[in-house]
Amino acid sequence: MKKMGDFFTRALLTGGLLVGGQSFVARAQDDTKPVKADNTKVNKRDRAKTAVTADQQKENRPDRVTTQQIRKSLIADKSLSRYAHNVKIVTVNGAVTLKGPVRSDEEKKAVVAKAVEVAGADKVTDNLSVAPAKSKKAS
């Protein structure tokens, strides 16, 4: 009987140490400083009172459908980069604003062309930027 009691005591202590150790690791990770986003400077332009932002798009059906059609067109084009697939598309009263980085001038033209195809040439505002190419670190 004594051996059985020792086994349970050890098991409880070991389990308690494991659980306690996990919470210590979690607390240590919570104390780390957040990593600054690499697009912070770019997002400053969205703070201007005249800037078109996603929260300005209302839930009216025509604007929602326009945005959805443009997004579907971008996602369907597998030749576009992840950047192009994720550009911001804001439609307000039929007027479309495109924002965010793309990988090249050709990609920028392709994104704008897809938006123009859906909304019309006079309804698209191009606020896209070409992101600098990522440099490869030397090993």
C-alpha positions as CSV (number, residue, x, y, z in Angstrom):
1,M,0.0,0.0,0.0
2,K,2.8,2.4,0.9
3,K,4.3,1.9,-2.6
4,M,1.0,2.7,-4.3
5,G,0.7,5.9,-2.2
6,D,4.2,7.0,-3.2
7,F,3.4,6.4,-6.8
8,F,0.3,8.6,-6.7
9,T,2.2,11.3,-4.8
10,R,5.0,11.3,-7.3
11,A,2.5,11.4,-10.2
12,L,0.7,14.4,-8.7
13,L,3.9,16.3,-8.0
14,T,5.2,15.5,-11.5
15,G,1.9,16.6,-13.1
16,G,1.9,19.8,-11.0
17,L,5.4,20.6,-12.1
18,L,4.5,20.1,-15.7
19,V,1.5,22.3,-15.5
20,G,3.3,24.9,-13.5
21,G,6.2,24.8,-16.0
22,Q,3.8,25.4,-18.9
23,S,2.2,28.4,-17.3
24,F,5.7,29.8,-16.6
25,V,6.6,29.4,-20.3
26,A,3.3,31.1,-21.3
27,R,4.0,34.0,-18.9
28,A,7.5,34.4,-20.3
29,Q,6.1,34.6,-23.8
30,D,3.5,37.1,-22.8
31,D,6.2,39.4,-21.4
32,T,8.0,39.7,-24.8
33,K,7.8,43.0,-26.6
34,P,5.5,42.9,-29.7
35,V,7.2,42.9,-33.0
36,K,6.5,46.1,-35.0
37,A,4.6,45.6,-38.2
38,D,6.6,46.3,-41.3
39,N,3.8,48.4,-42.9
40,T,3.4,50.9,-40.1
41,K,4.7,53.8,-42.2
42,V,2.4,52.9,-45.1
43,N,-0.7,52.7,-42.8
44,K,-0.1,56.3,-41.6
45,R,-1.6,57.6,-44.8
46,D,-4.9,56.0,-43.8
47,R,-5.1,58.3,-40.8
48,A,-5.7,61.4,-43.0
49,K,-9.3,62.6,-42.8
50,T,-9.6,62.4,-46.6
51,A,-8.3,58.8,-46.8
52,V,-10.7,56.1,-48.0
53,T,-10.7,53.2,-45.5
54,A,-12.5,49.9,-45.4
55,D,-14.8,51.0,-42.6
56,Q,-16.3,53.6,-45.0
57,Q,-17.8,50.8,-47.1
58,K,-21.4,50.3,-46.2
59,E,-23.3,47.1,-46.3
60,N,-25.4,48.0,-49.3
61,R,-25.8,45.2,-51.8
62,P,-24.4,46.9,-55.0
63,D,-21.1,48.0,-53.3
64,R,-20.7,44.6,-51.6
65,V,-21.3,42.8,-54.9
66,T,-18.8,45.0,-56.7
67,T,-16.1,44.4,-54.1
68,Q,-16.8,40.7,-54.1
69,Q,-16.6,40.5,-57.9
70,I,-13.2,42.3,-57.9
71,R,-11.9,40.1,-55.1
72,K,-13.0,36.9,-56.9
73,S,-11.3,38.1,-60.1
74,L,-8.0,38.8,-58.2
75,I,-8.0,35.5,-56.3
76,A,-8.8,33.5,-59.5
77,D,-5.7,34.9,-61.2
78,K,-3.0,32.6,-59.9
79,S,-0.3,34.6,-61.7
80,L,-0.8,37.4,-59.1
81,S,1.3,37.5,-55.9
82,R,-0.2,37.1,-52.4
83,Y,0.2,40.9,-52.1
84,A,-2.1,41.5,-55.1
85,H,-4.6,38.9,-53.8
86,N,-4.8,40.9,-50.6
87,V,-5.0,44.5,-51.7
88,K,-7.7,46.6,-50.0
89,I,-10.8,47.1,-52.1
90,V,-13.2,49.7,-50.8
91,T,-16.4,50.5,-52.7
92,V,-18.5,53.5,-51.7
93,N,-21.5,54.4,-53.8
94,G,-20.0,52.5,-56.8
95,A,-16.7,54.2,-56.6
96,V,-13.8,51.7,-56.0
97,T,-10.6,52.6,-54.3
98,L,-7.7,50.1,-54.5
99,K,-5.0,50.3,-51.8
100,G,-2.0,48.4,-50.7
101,P,1.3,47.0,-52.1
102,V,1.8,44.8,-55.1
103,R,5.0,43.2,-56.4
104,S,5.5,45.0,-59.8
105,D,4.2,47.6,-62.1
106,E,2.7,44.9,-64.3
107,E,0.9,43.4,-61.4
108,K,-0.4,46.9,-60.5
109,K,-1.8,47.3,-64.0
110,A,-3.4,43.8,-63.9
111,V,-5.2,44.6,-60.5
112,V,-6.5,47.9,-61.8
113,A,-7.6,46.3,-65.1
114,K,-9.7,43.7,-63.2
115,A,-11.3,46.4,-61.1
116,V,-12.1,48.5,-64.2
117,E,-13.6,45.5,-65.8
118,V,-16.1,45.2,-63.0
119,A,-16.7,48.8,-62.0
120,G,-15.8,50.9,-65.0
121,A,-12.8,53.1,-65.8
122,D,-14.3,56.2,-64.4
123,K,-15.1,54.5,-61.1
124,V,-11.7,53.2,-60.0
125,T,-9.1,55.1,-58.0
126,D,-5.6,53.5,-58.0
127,N,-3.8,54.0,-54.7
128,L,-1.7,50.9,-55.1
129,S,2.1,50.9,-54.5
130,V,4.8,48.7,-55.7
131,A,6.5,47.0,-52.8
132,P,10.3,46.8,-52.9
133,A,11.7,43.4,-53.7
134,K,12.7,41.4,-50.6
135,S,16.5,41.1,-50.4
136,K,17.9,37.7,-49.7
137,K,20.2,37.5,-46.7
138,A,23.6,36.1,-47.3
139,S,24.2,32.8,-45.5
